Amino acid sequence: MNFGIFHLMPRRDPDKPDKQVFSDVLQQTQIAEQLDFDIAWFAEHHFSNYCLCPSPLVMAAYCAPLTSKIRLGTACLVTPLYNPVRMIEEIALVDVLSDGRLVVGLGSGYQDYEFQRFGVELSQAKEIFKETLDIYELAFVNGEYEYHGNHFDIPNAPLPLNPLQSPVPETWITGLSDSPELMERVARSGYVPFATAGPREATSLVNVKSRWAEMYTKVGKNPNNVPFAIQRNLCVTQSKEEARQAADNIRYTARVASSMRNKTQQLNGSILVEKPLDGELTLDDIENNALIGGPEQVAEQLIAEIEAIDPCHISLFVQFGSLPQSIVMQSMTLFGEKVLPEVIKHFGGLENIGMNIPAQIPASG
């Protein structure tokens, strides 16, 4: 098992300069590299302050020469919003520029507000995702591709730039646990399922992993060898005030994300209006569910979650809402100096946790 850092790049405070958002991300990524984190993940969203990054590939290319060993991941490319031909060529380019450190996270998206402004029907997102995955696999496996589908009609096209990773860059898939057809495709190819509990208890992910295990059984693979990745909210702090501040910003993130998912969003320009959700968790609940607290408390909770889920990767979401960079950097330092050693000691090494990522065998190849 290994750890990553997730960058949503939000701007809850409208007065925070754009440049500062991305400067924070770079500083966090460089600290994560020093702590031997495996991957820095970059999100993609459009048209609101929920996330200021419209292109994870641009962020990966930006961070590549400013880091040396941490891998750089897209979490995720919202594939229905892309021309797949351009997406594939840019993936190959960033993999070369990063010396083969790109990790490709793909997803089908969920925000109708974004889809409408790209002229794409959200109801067709999974169909478009499937065709994009076909094209993605054909291009990288064969070096050239031709595709005639319902959404894309591409004459024979060579791929002039090849990624350093072969036959395809390491590929992870977010969401899709509501689509048995696509789950089966992912399981057959050996791509890594990636799930988040948001503000809920991490144990909610046990059921998600069990659905993937059932799909592994269906395709004739060992259900005990599912390479399952998860995302968790983290704020390591001894301060009750900082802990409550972290919980409030996690709640903010859940509120605006839910409004976008449920098509109830309201915006002042690009600023999403925060509104309470029916039946939402209390701040006490969120503090208890997230990895929030002193190093000893967080280490104990994290160990219990790992034992319950047995993930191959944990992506840590460390800057949510308007949580100050000073708290984030302190949290990451305490995690590296105090929490991680306890986890390693308990398990006798991170290599004893989770499954190795299997060889990925594209279905279309």
N, C-alpha and C positions, 0 to 999 in steps of 0.2 A: 504494500500500500504506500501511497505517497500523498503529499498535500499540494494544493494549489491556492491561488488567490483569485477572487472574482471581482472584476471591475464593472459596476453598472454605470458609473459616471453620471450620477444625478446632480441636480442643482435645486434643492428645496429652497435655498435662499436666493431670490432673484438677483441680489446684488453681488453674488460671488462671480468674479470674472471668469469667462470661458477658459482662458489660458490657465487659470489656477486649478480648474478641475483636472486638466490633463497633466499639469505639473505634479499634482498629488498622485496621480496614477503612476507616473514614471518613478517617483520616489518610493512608493509602495512596492512596485515591481522590483526595483533594485534591492530593497531590504528583503523581499521574499527570496530573491536569488541568494543573498548572503545567508539566509536561514535554510538553504537547500530545498526550498519548495521546488516542485517539479514543473508546474505550469502556471502561467499568468493568463487568465481568461478575460476576454474583452467582449462586452455585450453589444447588441445592435438594436436601436429603436429610432423612431422618427417623429418629428413634429411636436415634441413636448419636452418639458424639463425632467420627465421621468428618467431619461437617459440622453446625454448630449452627443453620444457617439453614433453616427450613421453608418460607420464602416469599421468593423473589427479587423479587416485585413489591413487597412491603413494604419490602425493602432499597432498591429503586430509589426508592420514594416518600420514604423517610427521607433519602436522599442528594440528592434533587432540589433542595430549597431551600438545601442546604449546598454546592452546586456551581453553576456557571453555564454551562459549555459542553460538558463531557465528556458523552458519551451514556451511558445506563444500560441494561445488558442483562441478560436472564435466561438463564443458562447451566447448566441449562435448566429450563423448566417441564416437569415430568414429567406429561405430559398425561393418561395413564390414571388419575392420582390426583385429577383435578379433575372437578367438574361443569362442562362446557364453557360453559354459559350464564353462570355466575358468573365463570369465568375470562375470558371475552370482555369482560364489563362492567368488570372490574377492570383489564384491559389498557387499555381506553379511558380509564378514570379516571387511571391512572398516566401515560399519554401526555399527557393534558391538564395534569396537575399538573407535569409535567417540561418543559412548553413544547415538546412534540414530540420529546423526546430519548430516548424509549424504543426499545430494539432488542429484538425478541421472539425469543428462542431457544426452540425447541420440541424435545422429544425423547420417546422412548417408554419410557425407563427400563430398568433392568437388575437392580435389587436385589430379589430375591424376599422378603427379610426385610421390606422396606418394604411391598411389595404385599400380603402376607398381612395386615398390620395395618390396611390400608385396605379389606380385603375384596375385593381385585381379583386376578384370575388373571394372573400374569405371561405365561402362554402366549397370552393374548388382547391383550397390550399393543399390538402393531402394528395389530391390527384396530381397537382403540379409538382409537389415534393417528390412523388414517385418517379415521374418522368425526369426530373432534374437528377435524381439519384442514378437512374439508368444512364443518362448522358455522362455524368461524372465518372461512373465506373468504366464505361466504354472508352472514354477519352484517355484515362490514365493507364488502363490495362493494355489497350491496343495502340496508343500513340496517334490514332486517328479515329474518327467516328462519323457515323451517319445515323440520323434518327428521324423517324416519322411517327409522331404521336398525335394526340388530340390537342395538345397545347404548344408543341414545338415541332417544326418541320425543318430539319437541318441537312443540307446536302453534305457529301463527304468533305470532312474538314480535318486537316492535319493539326497536331498539337506541336507547335514549333519549339516550345520550351518545356522541358521535362522536370518535374520535381525531383529533388535529391532522394526522397523516400520512394521506395518501389514495392509493389506496383502502384499503390496509392498512398498518399499521406495518411498517417494514423487518423482514423475517423471515429467521432463520437456523435451520438444522436440524442437530442433533447426532446422530452415529451414523448408523444406517440403511443403511450401506454393505453390509449383509448381506441387504438386501431389494430386489431388482431392481424390484419393483412400486412401492415408495415412492420409490426413487431416480429412477425415470422421472417420477413425479409432481413431485418437487422440481425436476428438471431442466427440465421443461416450464414450471413457474411462475417459474423464475429465482431461487428461494430460495438462500441461501448455505450450502453444505455446510461443516461445522465438525468438524475431527478433531484428535485428540491422539496423540502417540507415547508418552506416559507417560515411563517411565525409559529407553525404547529410543532408538536412534538416530533422528534426524529423517528420515533417508533412507527409513525405513519408510513415511513418508507419501507418497512418490513413487508407490508402487503404489496407494494409496488414491485419489490424485488421478487416476491413469490410469483407474481404474474409473469415476470421474465423467466423465472425458473421453469414454469409450466410450458412456456414457449420453447425453451431449450429442450425439454423432454419431447415435445411434439416434433421437432426437427431432428431428433435422434442424437442430441448432445447431452452431456452430463449436466443435470440441473444444479449440481453443486459447484459448477465452474463458471457461473455467470460473472463477468467482469463489470460489476455494478458501481457506478460513481454517484456521489451525493454532494449536495451543497448545504452548508450550515452557516448561520449568522454567528459572528464572533465579536466579543468585546471583553478582553481580559482587563479587569480593573478592580482595585480595592475600594474605590469610591462609590458609595450608594448613589450619589448625585449623578455621576457619570454612567452608572448602570441604568438608572432611570432614563437618562438622556438617550442612551442607546436603544432602549425598549421603545421610547417614543418615536424614534426615527425608523425603527423596524415597522412599527404600526403605520406610520405615514406611508412607507413603501408598499405595505399590504393594501392600504386604502386606495392609493392611486392606481396600483396595478389591477386591483379588482374592478375599479371603475372602467378601466380600459377593456378588461376581459368581458365585462357584463354590458358594455356599450352604454354606460350611464355617465361617462366622463363629462365634466364641464371645464372649460379653459378660459383664462384671461390671457389672450394672446397665446403664448406657448406654455403658460404656467397652469398646471393642473390644479383644480380646486380640491382641497382635501375635505372629504366628508366621511363621517362615521359609517361603518357598515352594520347592517342588521346582524346581531349575534356575534359581533367581533370579540376577540380575546381581550381581556384586560391587560394593562401594563404588567401586572404581577404575573399573569399567565405567560406573557411573552418573555419576561425575564427568566422564568423557570424553564421555558422551552428552549430558548436560545442558549448558546454557550456564552453566558454573561456572568461575570463574577471574578473573584480572586483566582490566582493560578491553581491553587489546590482544588477548589471547587470545580473549575473548568476541566482540569485534568481528570478528576473522578467522573464527571458527567460524560466527557468525551470517551473515556475508556469503556463505560457502560454502553454507549451508543455503538461503538465499534464492535463490541462483543455481540450486540443484538443484530447488527446489519451486515457485518463483515464486508465492508466496501473495498474496492481496489483503489479508490481515490476519494479524497475529501477536499472540495473546493470551499475555501473560507471567504465569506462575504464580510468585509471588514469596514467599509465606508458606505453607510446608508443614509439617505436623507441629507441632513446638514451636520452630521457628526463631524466635529472638528478634526483636522489632520493631526493635531497634537495628541488627541486621544487615540486615534487610529495607530499612529506610530508607536506609542507607548504600549498599546495592546499587542501589536505584532512582536515587539521586542520581548515582552513578558511571555508571550506564547513560545517564542524560540528558546528563551533562557530557562523558563520554569515549567511550562506545560509539556512541550514536546519531549524533554528528557524523561518525564514521568511516564508518558505513553510508551516510549521506547523501552524503558525499564520493565514496565508491566508485561509487555508482549515479547520481550527478548529480541526486539528489532522489528522495524516496520515490514521487513521482508516476510515476516511470519503472519501477516494479515492479508486477507483478500486473495483474489485470483490474479495470476498474470494475464495480461491482455493477450488473447490468442492471435495467431496469424489471421489476418483479415483477407477474406476471399470474396471479392465482389461478385454478386450474382450475375451481373450483365457481362462480366468478363469471360 
